[in-house]
Amino acid sequence: MLQVSELHQYYGGSHILRGLSFEARVGEVTCLLGRNGVGKTTLLRCLMGLLPARQGAVSWEGAPITALKPHQRVRAGIAYVPQGREIFPRLSVEENLLMGLSRFPAREAKAVPPFVYELFPVLQEMKQRRGGDLSGGQQQQLAIGRALASRPRLLILDEPTEGIQPSVIKEIGAVIRRLAARGDMAILLVEQFYDFAAELADRYLVMSRGEIVQRGRGADMEAEGVRALVAI
């Protein structure tokens, strides 16, 4: 599992992350909810090594990864789909997906794994199109597919529903549900869209002002008033 212990981060004189501690288990979807500006993306950048944690520790599958570089965390089986997708617009869909294989030796990185196209059939239909020509929802599917091509054991998703149409949100939700049901991957989902998170969460965390202020089972989110805590 992913274990985060007493994580702190600062921007200048601002204390952004204030001693966060939580875990995300293999076979479960852990949803992190919170309003804009509470530090969610800063946390994910720390988890990926894009920002060094000022204090605290991060462990994955029993091994400390706090000091690892981003590419070393990818090799350890962690994949990150950032907010805004960040696909390569001039590369084809297939070329974007092949970028997800960069952690493997060259002999193993020659073809897109079939399960990616099985999860997202639209990507196979459009594999020769440039990534920049896809709709926002299709680009989000491409970003998730690229992350999954690395065969991660931990998948981190930063607001995958942002700015995309309801039909694609449903498709992405179905894919997350299928991945969780396989039981071989931990999924950390950062989300503002309460209904999407509530449908998928095995466990939830609510973040406010750089701290986890509430946590519990996904099935208890409505009864425990989580909607009011994250409503804008």
C-alpha positions in Angstrom: 0.0 0.0 0.0 0.9 3.7 -0.2 1.7 5.2 3.2 2.0 8.9 3.8 3.3 10.0 7.2 3.4 13.6 8.5 4.0 15.2 5.2 4.7 19.0 5.1 5.3 21.3 2.2 5.8 25.1 2.0 5.6 27.7 -0.8 7.7 30.7 0.4 6.3 31.4 3.8 3.0 29.6 3.2 2.5 26.3 5.0 0.7 24.3 2.2 0.7 20.7 3.5 0.3 20.5 7.3 1.3 17.0 8.5 -0.8 14.8 6.2 -1.0 11.1 7.0 -3.0 8.5 5.2 -2.8 5.3 3.2 -4.2 3.9 0.0 -4.5 0.1 -0.3 -4.2 -2.2 -3.3 -7.6 -3.3 -4.5 -9.3 -0.1 -3.3 -10.2 3.3 -4.7 -9.2 6.0 -2.2 -10.9 9.3 -3.0 -9.3 12.6 -1.8 -11.9 15.4 -1.9 -11.5 19.1 -1.2 -12.2 22.5 -2.6 -9.9 24.5 -4.9 -6.7 25.7 -3.3 -6.5 23.3 -0.3 -3.3 21.6 -1.5 -4.5 18.5 -3.4 -2.3 19.0 -6.4 0.7 20.0 -4.3 0.2 16.7 -2.4 0.2 14.7 -5.6 3.3 16.4 -6.9 5.0 15.5 -3.6 3.9 11.9 -4.0 5.5 11.8 -7.5 8.7 13.5 -6.5 8.0 16.5 -8.6 8.2 18.6 -5.4 10.5 17.4 -2.6 8.7 16.9 0.7 10.0 19.3 3.3 9.2 16.9 6.1 7.6 13.5 6.5 7.8 10.2 4.7 6.2 8.4 1.8 6.4 4.6 1.5 5.1 2.3 -1.3 4.8 -1.4 -0.9 6.8 -1.3 2.3 9.8 0.6 0.8 10.6 4.3 1.4 10.3 6.4 -1.7 10.6 9.9 -0.2 14.1 10.4 -1.7 13.4 8.9 -5.1 13.3 10.9 -8.3 10.1 11.0 -10.4 11.4 8.4 -13.0 12.4 6.1 -10.1 8.9 6.2 -8.7 7.5 5.4 -12.1 9.8 2.4 -12.3 8.5 1.4 -8.8 5.1 1.0 -10.4 3.5 4.4 -9.8 1.6 6.2 -12.6 0.2 9.8 -12.5 -2.5 11.4 -14.6 -2.1 15.1 -14.0 -4.8 17.7 -14.0 -5.0 19.1 -17.5 -4.0 15.7 -19.1 -0.7 16.9 -20.5 -0.7 14.7 -23.6 1.6 15.3 -26.5 -0.6 17.1 -29.0 1.7 16.6 -32.1 2.1 12.9 -31.5 -0.4 10.3 -32.6 -2.6 8.6 -30.1 -0.5 5.4 -30.6 2.7 7.3 -30.1 1.3 8.9 -26.9 0.4 5.5 -25.5 3.9 4.1 -26.4 5.4 6.9 -24.2 3.8 5.1 -21.3 6.1 2.2 -21.9 9.2 4.2 -21.2 9.9 2.4 -17.9 10.4 -0.9 -19.8 13.4 -2.2 -21.7 13.3 -1.4 -25.5 12.4 -5.0 -26.4 9.3 -4.8 -24.2 8.2 -1.3 -25.3 7.3 -1.9 -29.0 3.5 -2.3 -28.9 0.6 -0.8 -26.9 -0.7 -3.4 -24.5 -4.0 -4.8 -25.9 -5.8 -4.2 -22.5 -5.5 -0.4 -23.0 -7.5 -0.5 -26.2 -9.9 -2.9 -24.6 -10.6 -0.4 -21.8 -10.8 2.5 -24.2 -11.9 1.3 -27.7 -12.1 4.9 -29.0 -8.3 5.1 -28.7 -7.9 2.1 -31.1 -10.3 3.7 -33.6 -8.3 6.9 -33.5 -4.8 5.6 -32.9 -3.3 7.3 -36.0 -4.9 10.7 -35.2 -2.8 13.4 -33.5 -3.5 13.7 -29.8 -4.3 17.4 -30.2 -7.1 16.7 -32.6 -9.1 14.7 -30.0 -11.9 16.1 -27.9 -11.2 16.9 -24.2 -12.8 13.7 -23.0 -10.9 11.6 -25.5 -7.7 13.3 -24.4 -8.5 12.4 -20.8 -9.0 8.8 -21.9 -5.7 9.0 -23.7 -3.9 10.3 -20.6 -5.3 7.5 -18.5 -4.5 4.9 -21.2 -0.9 6.2 -21.3 -0.5 5.8 -17.6 -2.0 2.3 -17.6 0.4 1.3 -20.4 3.1 1.3 -17.8 1.2 -1.4 -15.9 1.2 0.5 -12.6 0.5 -0.9 -9.2 -0.6 2.6 -8.0 -2.6 4.9 -10.3 -3.0 8.5 -9.2 -5.7 10.5 -11.0 -5.9 14.3 -10.5 -9.5 15.5 -11.2 -10.2 13.3 -14.3 -13.7 14.6 -14.7 -12.7 18.3 -15.1 -14.1 19.9 -18.2 -15.4 16.8 -20.0 -18.8 15.6 -21.1 -21.1 13.4 -18.9 -21.0 10.5 -21.3 -17.2 10.2 -21.1 -17.3 10.7 -17.3 -19.4 7.6 -17.1 -17.0 5.7 -19.3 -14.0 6.7 -17.1 -15.9 5.8 -14.0 -16.6 2.3 -15.5 -12.9 1.9 -16.3 -11.9 2.9 -12.7 -14.4 0.4 -11.3 -13.0 -2.4 -13.5 -9.4 -1.6 -12.5 -10.3 -1.7 -8.8 -12.2 -5.0 -9.3 -9.0 -6.6 -10.6 -7.6 -6.3 -7.1 -4.0 -5.7 -8.1 -3.8 -1.9 -8.1 -4.2 0.9 -5.6 -6.1 3.9 -7.0 -5.8 7.4 -5.5 -8.5 9.6 -7.1 -8.4 13.3 -6.4 -11.8 14.8 -7.3 -14.1 17.8 -6.7 -17.2 16.2 -8.3 -18.8 14.6 -5.3 -21.2 12.2 -7.0 -18.4 10.7 -9.2 -16.2 10.2 -6.1 -19.1 8.8 -4.0 -19.9 6.1 -6.6 -16.3 4.8 -6.7 -14.8 5.4 -3.3 -13.9 2.4 -1.1 -12.4 5.0 1.3 -12.5 8.7 1.4 -10.4 11.6 2.7 -11.5 15.2 2.9 -8.8 17.9 2.7 -9.0 21.5 3.9 -6.2 24.0 4.4 -3.5 21.4 3.9 -4.9 18.9 6.4 -7.0 15.8 6.3 -10.1 16.9 8.3 -12.3 13.8 7.8 -11.9 10.3 6.5 -14.0 7.1 6.4 -15.6 4.4 4.2 -17.0 5.4 0.9 -20.3 3.9 1.7 -20.7 6.3 4.6 -20.0 9.6 2.7 -23.5 10.8 2.4 -24.4 9.9 6.1 -21.2 11.6 7.3 -22.0 14.9 5.5 -19.1 14.9 3.0 -21.1 16.6 0.3 -21.4 19.8 2.4 -17.7 19.8 3.2 -16.7 19.9 -0.5 -19.6 21.9 -2.0 -18.4 25.1 -3.6 
